Amino acid sequence: MKRTEAYWYDVASGAVERAEERPEGASLGPFATAEEAAEAPETLLAHARAWLDSDAAQPYMDEARSAAEEDPES
C-alpha cells in the first residue's frame, strides 16, 4: 500500500505540520493538503454547527437543558 503525505493542524500553535503519522500533542487531521489543514478550525466549526442543527443532536441538547435546569450554577 502506498503511503501518502498527510498534513495536520497544530491546535496550540496554529501551524500546519507535514507528517505521515499523527504528531505529538493536540492536532487535527489528517488532511490531504496544507490548505485543508490550515482551514481546520473553520471546517471543524462548520461540522459542529451542522451536527447541532441535526436531529442526531437533539437528545444531547435535551439532556444539557435538563442538567442546566437541575443545577443552574453550572
Secondary structure, DSSP 4 states (H G I P E B T S, - for coil): ------EEEETTT--EEE-SSPPSSSEEEEESSHHHHHTHHHHHHHHHHHHHTSGGGHHHHHHHHHHHHH-TT-
